[in-house]
């Protein structure tokens, strides 16, 4: 069985040619950076989800987890 962390990270996709190869959410044109910028602007999770219905709550969690792992150099691109 996959851990919750692994399930969240599966939401992050890196597709060459899509958004310049930046990490995106579930293959959509919504990047991890977009989510981080929305959060840093002061928006709440609820506000982000309301304004961007393509996103799900776990997408925000996944973006934060992915970013934390990047900073720690723990994430390995597959």
OpenMM code with the backbone's topology and positions (N, CA, C; nanometers):
from openmm import Vec3, app, unit

residues = "UNK UNK UNK UNK UNK UNK UNK UNK UNK UNK UNK UNK UNK UNK UNK UNK UNK UNK UNK UNK UNK UNK UNK UNK UNK UNK UNK UNK UNK UNK UNK UNK UNK UNK UNK UNK UNK UNK UNK UNK UNK UNK UNK UNK UNK UNK UNK UNK UNK UNK UNK UNK UNK UNK UNK UNK UNK UNK UNK UNK UNK UNK UNK UNK UNK UNK UNK UNK UNK UNK UNK UNK UNK UNK UNK UNK UNK UNK".split()
positions = [
    Vec3(0.0840, -0.1169, 0.0000),
    Vec3(0.0000, 0.0000, 0.0000),
    Vec3(0.0897, 0.1249, 0.0000),
    Vec3(0.0507, 0.2245, -0.0771),
    Vec3(0.1285, 0.3470, -0.0863),
    Vec3(0.1001, 0.4365, 0.0329),
    Vec3(0.2047, 0.5043, 0.0768),
    Vec3(0.1877, 0.5974, 0.1883),
    Vec3(0.1130, 0.7216, 0.1404),
    Vec3(0.0586, 0.7956, 0.2348),
    Vec3(-0.0120, 0.9194, 0.2025),
    Vec3(0.0820, 1.0154, 0.1309),
    Vec3(0.2076, 1.0201, 0.1742),
    Vec3(0.3060, 1.1078, 0.1117),
    Vec3(0.3256, 1.0723, -0.0355),
    Vec3(0.3386, 0.9445, -0.0643),
    Vec3(0.3565, 0.9012, -0.2036),
    Vec3(0.2332, 0.9318, -0.2877),
    Vec3(0.1154, 0.9139, -0.2300),
    Vec3(-0.0073, 0.9447, -0.3030),
    Vec3(-0.0141, 1.0934, -0.3370),
    Vec3(0.0270, 1.1765, -0.2438),
    Vec3(0.0278, 1.3206, -0.2705),
    Vec3(0.1283, 1.3541, -0.3806),
    Vec3(0.2476, 1.2974, -0.3727),
    Vec3(0.3509, 1.3281, -0.4717),
    Vec3(0.3137, 1.2801, -0.6120),
    Vec3(0.2283, 1.1797, -0.6225),
    Vec3(0.1832, 1.1339, -0.7542),
    Vec3(0.1007, 1.2404, -0.8263),
    Vec3(0.0497, 1.3374, -0.7523),
    Vec3(-0.0275, 1.4460, -0.8120),
    Vec3(0.0624, 1.5443, -0.8869),
    Vec3(0.1908, 1.5434, -0.8562),
    Vec3(0.2859, 1.6344, -0.9189),
    Vec3(0.3411, 1.5669, -1.0439),
    Vec3(0.3263, 1.6340, -1.1563),
    Vec3(0.3725, 1.5780, -1.2827),
    Vec3(0.4720, 1.6732, -1.3480),
    Vec3(0.5710, 1.6142, -1.4101),
    Vec3(0.6691, 1.6925, -1.4853),
    Vec3(0.6665, 1.6384, -1.6273),
    Vec3(0.6124, 1.7179, -1.7163),
    Vec3(0.5935, 1.6764, -1.8553),
    Vec3(0.6709, 1.7727, -1.9450),
    Vec3(0.7741, 1.7213, -2.0141),
    Vec3(0.8497, 1.8091, -2.1032),
    Vec3(0.7546, 1.8793, -2.2010),
    Vec3(0.7735, 2.0083, -2.2159),
    Vec3(0.6897, 2.0845, -2.3078),
    Vec3(0.5658, 2.1449, -2.2443),
    Vec3(0.5244, 2.0944, -2.1299),
    Vec3(0.4089, 2.1507, -2.0605),
    Vec3(0.4595, 2.2486, -1.9557),
    Vec3(0.4242, 2.3736, -1.9710),
    Vec3(0.4639, 2.4789, -1.8776),
    Vec3(0.6157, 2.4842, -1.8608),
    Vec3(0.6858, 2.4630, -1.9707),
    Vec3(0.8318, 2.4710, -1.9684),
    Vec3(0.8981, 2.3610, -1.8876),
    Vec3(0.8270, 2.2511, -1.8661),
    Vec3(0.8820, 2.1401, -1.7891),
    Vec3(0.8777, 2.1602, -1.6390),
    Vec3(0.8083, 2.2665, -1.5953),
    Vec3(0.7952, 2.2911, -1.4520),
    Vec3(0.6994, 2.1895, -1.3914),
    Vec3(0.7147, 2.1597, -1.2624),
    Vec3(0.6223, 2.0680, -1.1959),
    Vec3(0.4802, 2.1249, -1.1979),
    Vec3(0.3875, 2.0440, -1.2445),
    Vec3(0.2480, 2.0847, -1.2537),
    Vec3(0.1601, 1.9931, -1.1684),
    Vec3(0.0368, 2.0334, -1.1552),
    Vec3(-0.0608, 1.9565, -1.0783),
    Vec3(-0.1409, 1.8676, -1.1723),
    Vec3(-0.1262, 1.7376, -1.1554),
    Vec3(-0.2016, 1.6366, -1.2297),
    Vec3(-0.2023, 1.6600, -1.3806),
    Vec3(-0.0903, 1.7061, -1.4349),
    Vec3(-0.0795, 1.7232, -1.5795),
    Vec3(-0.1560, 1.8413, -1.6345),
    Vec3(-0.2076, 1.9262, -1.5474),
    Vec3(-0.2800, 2.0457, -1.5898),
    Vec3(-0.1839, 2.1616, -1.6064),
    Vec3(-0.2319, 2.2702, -1.6586),
    Vec3(-0.1495, 2.3891, -1.6788),
    Vec3(-0.1498, 2.4764, -1.5532),
    Vec3(-0.1344, 2.4122, -1.4404),
    Vec3(-0.1303, 2.4796, -1.3106),
    Vec3(-0.0056, 2.4294, -1.2397),
    Vec3(0.0911, 2.5184, -1.2166),
    Vec3(0.2190, 2.4746, -1.1617),
    Vec3(0.2213, 2.4788, -1.0092),
    Vec3(0.3171, 2.4067, -0.9550),
    Vec3(0.3424, 2.4102, -0.8110),
    Vec3(0.3723, 2.5540, -0.7695),
    Vec3(0.4498, 2.6238, -0.8518),
    Vec3(0.4840, 2.7626, -0.8214),
    Vec3(0.3584, 2.8493, -0.8125),
    Vec3(0.2614, 2.8255, -0.9012),
    Vec3(0.1359, 2.9010, -0.8954),
    Vec3(0.0701, 2.8881, -0.7580),
    Vec3(0.0660, 2.7667, -0.7067),
    Vec3(0.0030, 2.7430, -0.5764),
    Vec3(0.0808, 2.8129, -0.4659),
    Vec3(0.2131, 2.8028, -0.4705),
    Vec3(0.2949, 2.8684, -0.3688),
    Vec3(0.2757, 3.0199, -0.3709),
    Vec3(0.2678, 3.0768, -0.4896),
    Vec3(0.2473, 3.2219, -0.5004),
    Vec3(0.1108, 3.2640, -0.4475),
    Vec3(0.0091, 3.1830, -0.4740),
    Vec3(-0.1242, 3.2144, -0.4214),
    Vec3(-0.1235, 3.2101, -0.2693),
    Vec3(-0.0600, 3.1085, -0.2127),
    Vec3(-0.0518, 3.0988, -0.0669),
    Vec3(0.0282, 3.2144, -0.0084),
    Vec3(0.1385, 3.2490, -0.0734),
    Vec3(0.2219, 3.3575, -0.0195),
    Vec3(0.1543, 3.4937, -0.0327),
    Vec3(0.0563, 3.5040, -0.1218),
    Vec3(-0.0172, 3.6296, -0.1346),
    Vec3(-0.1186, 3.6480, -0.0220),
    Vec3(-0.1362, 3.5425, 0.0573),
    Vec3(-0.2289, 3.5508, 0.1699),
    Vec3(-0.3596, 3.4770, 0.1488),
    Vec3(-0.3770, 3.4179, 0.0312),
    Vec3(-0.5011, 3.3436, 0.0074),
    Vec3(-0.5042, 3.2186, 0.0948),
    Vec3(-0.6216, 3.1849, 0.1418),
    Vec3(-0.6391, 3.0604, 0.2167),
    Vec3(-0.6601, 2.9452, 0.1187),
    Vec3(-0.6466, 2.8251, 0.1693),
    Vec3(-0.6745, 2.7070, 0.0860),
    Vec3(-0.8147, 2.7152, 0.0278),
    Vec3(-0.9101, 2.7543, 0.1114),
    Vec3(-1.0489, 2.7611, 0.0673),
    Vec3(-1.0666, 2.8637, -0.0447),
    Vec3(-1.0019, 2.9780, -0.0322),
    Vec3(-1.0104, 3.0805, -0.1365),
    Vec3(-0.9484, 3.0321, -0.2673),
    Vec3(-0.8364, 2.9631, -0.2569),
    Vec3(-0.7709, 2.9100, -0.3773),
    Vec3(-0.8613, 2.8098, -0.4463),
    Vec3(-0.9199, 2.7199, -0.3694),
    Vec3(-1.0067, 2.6170, -0.4269),
    Vec3(-1.1320, 2.6775, -0.4882),
    Vec3(-1.1835, 2.7821, -0.4266),
    Vec3(-1.3027, 2.8480, -0.4801),
    Vec3(-1.2708, 2.9207, -0.6109),
    Vec3(-1.1567, 2.9862, -0.6152),
    Vec3(-1.1180, 3.0634, -0.7329),
    Vec3(-1.0674, 2.9749, -0.8474),
    Vec3(-1.0165, 2.8578, -0.8137),
    Vec3(-0.9592, 2.7679, -0.9148),
    Vec3(-1.0209, 2.6282, -0.8986),
    Vec3(-1.1406, 2.6077, -0.9518),
    Vec3(-1.2124, 2.4817, -0.9302),
    Vec3(-1.1425, 2.3576, -0.9867),
    Vec3(-1.0416, 2.3767, -1.0714),
    Vec3(-0.9674, 2.2617, -1.1230),
    Vec3(-0.8836, 2.1963, -1.0128),
    Vec3(-0.8542, 2.2736, -0.9080),
    Vec3(-0.7708, 2.2238, -0.7988),
    Vec3(-0.8528, 2.1525, -0.6926),
    Vec3(-0.7860, 2.0608, -0.6246),
    Vec3(-0.8436, 1.9888, -0.5118),
    Vec3(-0.7568, 2.0156, -0.3894),
    Vec3(-0.8117, 1.9947, -0.2729),
    Vec3(-0.7400, 2.0199, -0.1485),
    Vec3(-0.6063, 1.9463, -0.1443),
    Vec3(-0.6052, 1.8222, -0.1877),
    Vec3(-0.4805, 1.7450, -0.1870),
    Vec3(-0.3767, 1.8003, -0.2855),
    Vec3(-0.4201, 1.8757, -0.3853),
    Vec3(-0.3246, 1.9384, -0.4768),
    Vec3(-0.2404, 2.0419, -0.4029),
    Vec3(-0.3038, 2.1175, -0.3149),
    Vec3(-0.2311, 2.2174, -0.2373),
    Vec3(-0.1336, 2.1485, -0.1428),
    Vec3(-0.1793, 2.0433, -0.0770),
    Vec3(-0.0906, 1.9664, 0.0113),
    Vec3(0.0262, 1.9092, -0.0676),
    Vec3(-0.0017, 1.8587, -0.1865),
    Vec3(0.1036, 1.7998, -0.2698),
    Vec3(0.2068, 1.9048, -0.3100),
    Vec3(0.1607, 2.0241, -0.3458),
    Vec3(0.2525, 2.1308, -0.3852),
    Vec3(0.3442, 2.1689, -0.2691),
    Vec3(0.2894, 2.1763, -0.1502),
    Vec3(0.3702, 2.2099, -0.0329),
    Vec3(0.4697, 2.0987, -0.0004),
    Vec3(0.4251, 1.9746, -0.0058),
    Vec3(0.5127, 1.8614, 0.0211),
    Vec3(0.6252, 1.8542, -0.0818),
    Vec3(0.5911, 1.8670, -0.2083),
    Vec3(0.6904, 1.8630, -0.3159),
    Vec3(0.7949, 1.9729, -0.2945),
    Vec3(0.7491, 2.0917, -0.2624),
    Vec3(0.8393, 2.2051, -0.2421),
    Vec3(0.9319, 2.1812, -0.1235),
    Vec3(0.8775, 2.1301, -0.0154),
    Vec3(0.9598, 2.1010, 0.1026),
    Vec3(1.0674, 1.9984, 0.0692),
    Vec3(1.0296, 1.8966, -0.0065),
    Vec3(1.1275, 1.7947, -0.0444),
    Vec3(1.2330, 1.8509, -0.1386),
    Vec3(1.1944, 1.9407, -0.2264),
    Vec3(1.2910, 2.0036, -0.3160),
    Vec3(1.3939, 2.0825, -0.2354),
    Vec3(1.3468, 2.1549, -0.1370),
    Vec3(1.4375, 2.2357, -0.0566),
    Vec3(1.5328, 2.1459, 0.0217),
    Vec3(1.4838, 2.0326, 0.0663),
    Vec3(1.5680, 1.9374, 0.1399),
    Vec3(1.6540, 1.8524, 0.0469),
    Vec3(1.6339, 1.8652, -0.0834),
    Vec3(1.7050, 1.7814, -0.1819),
    Vec3(1.6732, 1.6337, -0.1648),
    Vec3(1.5525, 1.6039, -0.1185),
    Vec3(1.5154, 1.4647, -0.1000),
    Vec3(1.4429, 1.4080, -0.2209),
    Vec3(1.3822, 1.4912, -0.3001),
    Vec3(1.3019, 1.4404, -0.4113),
    Vec3(1.3925, 1.3993, -0.5253),
    Vec3(1.3654, 1.2838, -0.5799),
    Vec3(1.4428, 1.2339, -0.6931),
    Vec3(1.3511, 1.2262, -0.8126),
    Vec3(1.3888, 1.2928, -0.9205),
    Vec3(1.3100, 1.2871, -1.0437),
    Vec3(1.3176, 1.1482, -1.1022),
    Vec3(1.2044, 1.0963, -1.1406),
    Vec3(1.2022, 0.9611, -1.1986),
    Vec3(1.1764, 0.9688, -1.3462),
] * unit.nanometer
topology = app.Topology()
chain = topology.addChain("A")
for resn in residues:
    res = topology.addResidue(resn, chain)
    for name in ("N", "CA", "C"):
        topology.addAtom(name, app.Element.getBySymbol(name[0]), res)
